[in-house]
Every structure is written in C-alpha cells, then in structure tokens.
Amino acid sequence: MVAGTDDRIELATAPPRTVRPLNLAFGPDGSHYVVENATGGVPPFGLFFLPETGRLSRVAPDCTVAPVLEGLDRPTAVALGKDGAVYVTANGITAGAGEVLMIKP
C-alpha cells in the first residue's frame, strides 16, 4: 500500500527523507529514531553495501528529519533505553564484527 492512498496511512517523514530505513524506535517525546544501513553510493547495489555510510536520524513530531549520528558501518537496529540513551547495533551483517553502540543523551 502506498502512503496517501488510504486515510489511515500517512507519510511520517518530510524531506530530506530517509534513504534506506531498516529499523525504528519511538521516543517518549513523540519523536522516533530511524536507522539506515547505508545512505551513499550508486543504486541499486551501492546504497546497500557501501560501508560507513549508515545513519541514525531523529524524526520529530512535525516530521522533520535530523541526523543524530552518521558514518555508521551497516547499522541494523535501534532501541531506546530507560536510561535515556539510544542503542544502535552496527556491523550486524558481518559475522564476528557486530557491536552495540550507546549514544548518551
């Protein structure tokens, strides 16, 4: 289903939109965080496989997008902790190289 074709669905980001969203988490202030595994390169394969072009962005309640952290190496998930930190998994597609990053508030 395409956004705008049903009254129950609406676009949750505004330009500049996310390039390759993979996972999201909702914050207590109504914003949400989106992790993209790649944002650079030449489609169709460059966007997915180009290392260190991943990004974590915050989408505000008014749908504006602001980068929080760029240059991530293939991040795959994001979560918000009770401590207020944002946790991002990186290198999640590389065996033995995965890591969890903590971004403090």
Backbone as CSV, one residue per row, in Angstrom:
resi,resn,N_x,N_y,N_z,CA_x,CA_y,CA_z,C_x,C_y,C_z
1,MET,0.841,-1.176,0.000,0.000,0.000,0.000,0.886,1.237,0.000
2,VAL,0.529,2.243,-0.739,1.294,3.471,-0.865,0.686,4.540,0.039
3,ALA,1.563,5.292,0.738,1.086,6.375,1.597,0.225,7.339,0.787
4,GLY,-0.869,7.757,1.352,-1.760,8.687,0.693,-2.913,8.014,-0.038
5,THR,-2.879,6.686,-0.186,-3.956,6.000,-0.884,-5.034,5.515,0.080
6,ASP,-4.806,5.694,1.348,-5.740,5.255,2.383,-5.700,6.302,3.493
7,ASP,-6.842,6.713,4.006,-6.883,7.749,5.028,-6.190,7.339,6.322
8,ARG,-5.964,6.049,6.520,-5.315,5.579,7.746,-3.797,5.637,7.661
9,ILE,-3.242,5.881,6.488,-1.794,5.863,6.285,-1.332,7.242,5.853
10,GLU,-0.279,7.725,6.512,0.308,8.982,6.095,1.822,8.893,6.219
11,LEU,2.516,9.716,5.457,3.964,9.732,5.458,4.468,10.294,6.775
12,ALA,5.432,9.609,7.405,5.920,10.012,8.726,7.226,10.789,8.682
13,THR,7.768,11.064,7.502,8.964,11.886,7.388,8.760,12.923,6.308
14,ALA,9.512,13.992,6.398,9.475,15.049,5.395,10.886,15.195,4.828
15,PRO,11.043,15.802,3.645,12.374,15.940,3.053,13.335,16.650,4.008
16,PRO,14.627,16.248,4.105,15.167,15.122,3.351,14.743,13.806,3.972
17,ARG,14.125,12.989,3.201,13.612,11.713,3.712,14.741,10.723,3.945
18,THR,14.422,9.680,4.654,15.393,8.624,4.865,15.618,7.876,3.563
19,VAL,16.824,7.380,3.370,17.193,6.723,2.120,16.878,5.237,2.153
20,ARG,17.352,4.546,3.187,17.164,3.109,3.279,16.854,2.751,4.736
21,PRO,15.647,3.095,5.212,15.299,2.805,6.603,15.227,1.310,6.858
22,LEU,15.749,0.904,8.014,15.820,-0.510,8.328,15.095,-0.837,9.628
23,ASN,15.138,0.098,10.584,14.549,-0.150,11.888,14.221,1.186,12.527
24,LEU,13.246,1.205,13.440,12.928,2.447,14.138,12.510,2.171,15.569
25,ALA,12.621,3.220,16.385,12.225,3.149,17.795,11.572,4.471,18.162
26,PHE,10.571,4.414,19.030,9.820,5.610,19.402,10.302,6.180,20.726
27,GLY,10.446,7.513,20.751,10.886,8.207,21.953,9.711,8.700,22.772
28,PRO,9.964,9.041,24.047,8.899,9.498,24.939,8.323,10.861,24.562
29,ASP,9.046,11.618,23.734,8.587,12.955,23.340,7.766,12.957,22.057
30,GLY,7.460,11.769,21.523,6.675,11.689,20.291,7.526,11.591,19.044
31,SER,8.837,11.728,19.184,9.717,11.567,18.034,10.022,10.087,17.835
32,HIS,10.610,9.770,16.710,11.101,8.410,16.520,12.479,8.462,15.876
33,TYR,13.239,7.419,16.124,14.597,7.308,15.616,14.619,6.243,14.536
34,VAL,15.299,6.543,13.436,15.357,5.641,12.290,16.814,5.319,12.008
35,VAL,17.118,4.042,11.839,18.464,3.632,11.453,18.428,3.205,9.991
36,GLU,19.410,3.696,9.229,19.558,3.349,7.816,20.896,2.645,7.652
37,ASN,20.910,1.510,6.969,22.166,0.776,6.867,23.140,1.387,5.876
38,ALA,22.691,2.237,4.977,23.571,2.929,4.039,22.842,4.140,3.474
39,THR,23.590,5.199,3.182,22.973,6.399,2.622,23.715,6.914,1.398
40,GLY,24.833,6.292,1.029,25.612,6.768,-0.110,25.768,5.692,-1.156
41,GLY,26.379,6.056,-2.270,26.639,5.082,-3.317,25.688,5.219,-4.473
42,VAL,25.847,4.349,-5.421,25.055,4.376,-6.647,24.075,3.213,-6.630
43,PRO,22.777,3.477,-6.765,21.787,2.393,-6.773,22.039,1.444,-7.939
44,PRO,21.610,0.230,-7.885,20.858,-0.360,-6.795,21.730,-0.978,-5.716
45,PHE,23.010,-1.281,-6.006,23.807,-2.006,-5.033,24.627,-1.105,-4.126
46,GLY,25.038,0.050,-4.578,25.879,0.936,-3.780,25.234,1.362,-2.483
47,LEU,23.944,1.583,-2.479,23.272,2.025,-1.262,23.308,0.972,-0.168
48,PHE,23.254,-0.277,-0.534,23.171,-1.327,0.466,24.546,-1.740,0.978
49,PHE,25.547,-1.802,0.126,26.815,-2.393,0.504,27.930,-1.405,0.823
50,LEU,27.770,-0.136,0.594,28.831,0.831,0.849,29.024,1.000,2.347
51,PRO,30.193,0.610,2.892,30.404,0.689,4.337,30.531,2.131,4.835
52,GLU,30.289,2.302,6.105,30.444,3.572,6.813,29.608,4.706,6.223
53,THR,28.444,4.351,5.672,27.504,5.377,5.204,26.160,5.251,5.917
54,GLY,26.125,4.432,6.967,24.891,4.275,7.737,24.606,5.519,8.561
55,ARG,23.354,5.659,8.967,22.953,6.874,9.681,21.848,6.563,10.678
56,LEU,21.898,7.278,11.793,20.810,7.299,12.763,20.207,8.693,12.708
57,SER,18.903,8.779,12.474,18.223,10.068,12.389,17.077,10.130,13.384
58,ARG,16.755,11.332,13.806,15.607,11.581,14.673,14.541,12.253,13.838
59,VAL,13.332,11.706,13.871,12.196,12.299,13.166,11.303,12.936,14.231
60,ALA,11.217,14.245,14.198,10.439,14.997,15.187,8.944,14.811,14.956
61,PRO,8.138,15.147,15.959,6.682,15.034,15.788,6.136,15.813,14.587
62,ASP,6.849,16.890,14.164,6.391,17.647,12.989,6.921,17.057,11.680
63,CYS,7.540,15.861,11.758,8.031,15.088,10.611,9.343,15.582,10.022
64,THR,10.024,16.508,10.671,11.333,16.911,10.174,12.378,15.888,10.612
65,VAL,13.355,15.667,9.743,14.386,14.659,9.969,15.716,15.350,10.251
66,ALA,16.395,14.922,11.325,17.707,15.470,11.662,18.665,14.311,11.960
67,PRO,19.831,14.296,11.311,20.804,13.242,11.602,21.290,13.340,13.048
68,VAL,21.416,12.193,13.707,21.968,12.125,15.057,23.411,11.649,14.983
69,LEU,23.653,10.639,14.146,24.981,10.061,14.004,25.116,9.530,12.586
70,GLU,26.183,9.932,11.904,26.430,9.479,10.535,27.752,8.726,10.468
71,GLY,27.985,8.026,9.388,29.226,7.293,9.201,29.248,5.934,9.881
72,LEU,28.069,5.434,10.222,27.976,4.117,10.858,28.252,3.024,9.833
73,ASP,28.850,1.936,10.291,29.130,0.826,9.384,28.005,-0.201,9.458
74,ARG,27.108,-0.112,8.522,25.987,-1.046,8.347,25.177,-1.288,9.623
75,PRO,24.604,-0.237,10.196,23.758,-0.442,11.376,22.499,-1.207,11.003
76,THR,21.968,-1.969,11.976,20.813,-2.806,11.667,19.618,-2.582,12.582
77,ALA,19.821,-2.019,13.774,18.690,-1.846,14.688,18.944,-0.679,15.627
78,VAL,17.856,-0.164,16.193,17.935,0.937,17.156,16.929,0.678,18.266
79,ALA,17.308,1.060,19.477,16.418,0.920,20.635,16.694,2.069,21.588
80,LEU,15.670,2.462,22.331,15.821,3.497,23.349,15.797,2.831,24.714
81,GLY,16.792,3.171,25.546,16.879,2.580,26.869,16.173,3.422,27.918
82,LYS,15.861,2.804,29.032,15.248,3.528,30.154,16.186,4.588,30.709
83,ASP,17.488,4.440,30.429,18.481,5.405,30.875,18.527,6.647,29.987
84,GLY,17.704,6.691,28.928,17.660,7.834,28.012,18.630,7.719,26.859
85,ALA,19.472,6.699,26.873,20.432,6.513,25.788,19.759,5.843,24.592
86,VAL,20.354,6.053,23.433,19.915,5.396,22.204,20.963,4.325,21.896
87,TYR,20.513,3.098,21.662,21.400,1.977,21.374,21.239,1.576,19.914
88,VAL,22.373,1.422,19.225,22.370,1.070,17.809,23.287,-0.131,17.609
89,THR,22.803,-1.136,16.890,23.680,-2.238,16.504,24.330,-1.875,15.178
90,ALA,25.632,-2.144,15.075,26.384,-1.856,13.853,27.135,-3.108,13.437
91,ASN,27.535,-3.149,12.180,28.229,-4.309,11.608,27.402,-5.572,11.787
92,GLY,26.104,-5.426,11.827,25.224,-6.560,12.089,25.160,-7.594,10.994
93,ILE,25.705,-7.285,9.825,25.672,-8.267,8.743,27.035,-8.914,8.525
94,THR,28.010,-8.570,9.379,29.353,-9.117,9.262,29.618,-10.049,10.437
95,ALA,29.770,-11.328,10.177,29.982,-12.309,11.246,31.212,-11.966,12.068
96,GLY,31.043,-11.941,13.379,32.142,-11.684,14.297,32.517,-10.228,14.475
97,ALA,31.866,-9.320,13.766,32.224,-7.908,13.849,31.121,-7.042,14.455
98,GLY,30.007,-7.645,14.848,28.879,-6.879,15.374,29.223,-6.145,16.650
99,GLU,28.553,-5.013,16.857,28.757,-4.213,18.058,27.482,-3.464,18.401
100,VAL,27.367,-3.081,19.674,26.254,-2.261,20.119,26.826,-0.934,20.578
101,LEU,26.355,0.143,19.968,26.810,1.491,20.313,25.794,2.136,21.245
102,MET,26.268,2.865,22.244,25.394,3.595,23.141,25.613,5.091,22.915
103,ILE,24.543,5.801,22.547,24.607,7.241,22.352,23.935,7.864,23.568
104,LYS,24.716,8.527,24.411,24.197,9.091,25.654,23.369,10.335,25.377
105,PRO,22.363,10.570,26.219,21.519,11.759,25.997,22.270,13.057,26.240
